[in-house]
Amino acid sequence: AEVEEDRVSAMSAAMLSLGERIATELNRGQLDQVYIHGHQGYVLLAAVGEEAVLTALAREGAKLGLVFLEMRRAAEDLERVVG
């Protein structure tokens, strides 16, 4: 409830961009996702095409494999919309 959407959106885009640069610099191939693990859970980022970022929150103990699978599906659906 206390989240500033514009600020989180800008930080998510910057974090994904930085992750892409790191993956390229370290020869890890195309970036798939970025995740941040904090004491209260996870912040997960995935690219949606070239112009958008999908940001999701997951609580501590979440089954990340399932979360990433759902995010990948959602990103594919969103990419068709924002194309």
C-alpha positions as CSV (number, residue, x, y, z in Angstrom):
1,A,0.0,0.0,0.0
2,E,2.9,2.3,0.6
3,V,4.7,1.6,-2.7
4,E,5.2,4.4,-5.2
5,E,4.5,2.7,-8.5
6,D,6.5,5.1,-10.7
7,R,9.5,4.8,-8.5
8,V,9.4,1.0,-8.4
9,S,8.8,0.8,-12.1
10,A,11.9,2.9,-12.8
11,M,14.1,0.9,-10.4
12,S,12.9,-2.4,-11.9
13,A,13.8,-1.2,-15.4
14,A,17.2,-0.1,-14.2
15,M,17.8,-3.3,-12.3
16,L,16.9,-5.4,-15.4
17,S,19.1,-3.3,-17.6
18,L,22.0,-3.7,-15.2
19,G,21.4,-7.5,-15.1
20,E,21.5,-7.6,-18.9
21,R,24.8,-5.7,-19.0
22,I,26.3,-8.0,-16.4
23,A,25.2,-11.2,-18.2
24,T,26.6,-9.9,-21.4
25,E,29.9,-8.8,-19.8
26,L,30.4,-12.1,-18.1
27,N,29.4,-14.1,-21.2
28,R,26.3,-15.7,-19.6
29,G,24.0,-15.3,-22.6
30,Q,20.7,-13.5,-22.8
31,L,19.3,-12.6,-19.4
32,D,16.3,-14.6,-18.3
33,Q,15.4,-13.1,-15.0
34,V,16.7,-11.2,-12.0
35,Y,15.7,-12.0,-8.4
36,I,16.4,-10.2,-5.2
37,H,16.1,-12.2,-1.9
38,G,15.4,-10.2,1.2
39,H,14.4,-11.3,4.7
40,Q,10.7,-11.1,3.9
41,G,10.8,-12.7,0.5
42,Y,11.7,-12.1,-3.1
43,V,11.4,-9.4,-5.8
44,L,11.5,-11.1,-9.2
45,L,12.0,-9.3,-12.5
46,A,11.6,-10.5,-16.1
47,A,11.7,-8.8,-19.4
48,V,8.5,-8.4,-21.4
49,G,9.8,-7.8,-24.9
50,E,12.1,-4.8,-25.4
51,E,10.1,-2.2,-23.7
52,A,8.5,-3.6,-20.5
53,V,9.4,-5.3,-17.2
54,L,7.3,-7.7,-15.2
55,T,7.9,-7.3,-11.5
56,A,6.5,-9.9,-9.0
57,L,6.7,-10.3,-5.3
58,A,6.9,-13.7,-3.6
59,R,7.0,-14.5,0.1
60,E,9.8,-16.3,1.8
61,G,9.3,-20.1,1.3
62,A,7.6,-19.7,-2.1
63,K,8.3,-22.4,-4.7
64,L,10.4,-20.2,-7.0
65,G,10.4,-22.7,-9.8
66,L,6.6,-22.4,-10.1
67,V,6.7,-18.6,-9.7
68,F,9.3,-18.3,-12.5
69,L,7.2,-20.6,-14.7
70,E,4.1,-18.5,-14.2
71,M,6.1,-15.3,-14.7
72,R,7.4,-16.7,-18.0
73,R,3.9,-17.5,-19.2
74,A,2.6,-14.1,-18.1
75,A,5.5,-12.3,-19.8
76,E,4.7,-14.1,-23.1
77,D,1.0,-13.1,-22.8
78,L,2.0,-9.5,-22.0
79,E,4.4,-9.3,-24.8
80,R,1.6,-10.1,-27.2
81,V,-0.4,-7.2,-25.7
82,V,2.3,-4.6,-25.5
83,G,4.2,-6.0,-28.5
